Amino acid sequence: MTVYAPLAAKRDGKPLMEYIREAQYGKLDKNGQKRKQFDLSNPERLRADDIVTIVYKDQKPITGQILVVKRQGIASDILIRNKVGGVGIDMHIPVFHPNILRVDVVRRPVNYRPRNRHYYIKNSRLDVGDVGGR
């Protein structure tokens, strides 16, 4: 005995959260370039110790060394560090933010450091120099 008529198939049969996630990716990362940079199966992915330039829509690009890459889906972000005038500057960059056009890798190290979170390099002999090169 059926009390209610069956619901119409929505979202092509996908679960709700998967549908919402794909809709957000479609809006914030149309060509899939940023997702590819965070994919663990990609050998060219963003890793700690890479030097990157963040290109924005309406402001100057920012260059720095990646200390941490946090892969949290649409909320993924990177922590980059640079020295400006001898003072260390840390910036959390939400990569899927609509104002960020792209993330360009400027340089990759020959050998990566053994850890994937480099908080320990702050204020030590391993600390980054002026990465911008102005």
N, C-alpha and C positions, 0 to 999 in steps of 0.2 A: 504494500500500500504506500503510495507516494503522496505526501501531503503538499509538497511544494514542487514546482517545476524545476528541473535542473538549471543551474546557473550557466549562462553563456560562457564559452571559453574566452578568457581574456589573457592578454600578455603572451599569446602563443603557447600557453601551457607552462610558462616559466614560473618559478617561485617569485614572490613579490620582491624580496630584497635583491635577487639577481637581476630582475627587470629594472629596478631603480638604479642599481649600480651601473648597468650598461647604459641607461639613459644619461646618467651623470658623466660617464666617460665620453659618450657621444657629444655632449655639450662642451665639456672642458678640454677634450683631447680628440679633436676630429680626425686627425690622420694617424693616431696611435703612436706617435713618436715618443711621447713622454712615458707611456706604458712600456714601450720597448726598452727604455733606459733603466727601468726598475725591474725588469723581468730577470729572475735568477738564472734562467737557462741561457740568457744572452751573454756571451763572453765579453761584449763591449758595454756592459752595464755600468752604471755609476757605482764607484766603490770609494771607500774612505782612502784618502791620500791622493785622489785625482785633483787636478787644478781645473776649475770650471769657470765659465763666464755665464752669468744669468742675464738674459736679454729681456727687458721689460718693454711694454707698449709705450709708456709715456715718461720714462726717466732713463738716466744713464745706466749702462750695463755695470754689473758688479762682478768682480773677479775675486776668487778666494780658493783656499784648499778645503776639500771636504773632510770634516772630522767624523761625522756620523751620517749614515743613510738610514732613515726610518721608513720601512715599507708597510704602510697601513692603508692600502687601497687608495681611495680618492683623497685621503688625508695624509698621504705620504709627504715627507719633507726631508730636507737636508740641512745640516748645520755646517756652515762654511766659516772659515777664519782667515783674516787678513790683518796685516799691521799697517796702520796709517799714522804716520808721524811718530813711530816708535810705540804706539799703544795698540794692543791686541784687540781686535773687534770680532765678535762672534755674531752671526746672523742666522736665524732659523728661516728657511725659505720654503714655503708651501708650494711644491712644484706644480700642482694642478690649479693654482690660482689663475683666474681669468686674465690678469694683467701680465702674466709671464708668457712671453712668446715661445722661448726655447731655452734649453740648457746646452751650451757648447762646451765640449771637453777641450781644454787648451793643451794640457800635457798629462800624460800618465807616467807613473814611476816605472823604472826598470824592474825593481823588485818591490812588492807590496810589504808593508809591515805586518807582523803576525796577527794583529788584532783588527777587528772591524769597527771598533769605536776608539777613537784616538783622543779621548779627553786628557790622557796622561801627558800629551806633548805641550800643554799650556804652561808657559813660564818655565820652560826647561831649555836645554841646549838643542832639543829637537823642534822647538817652536818655529812656526813659519816666519819668513821674512816678508818684505813688501812684495806681494805676489802681483799687484797691478802693474808694476814696472814703469811708473810715471817719471 
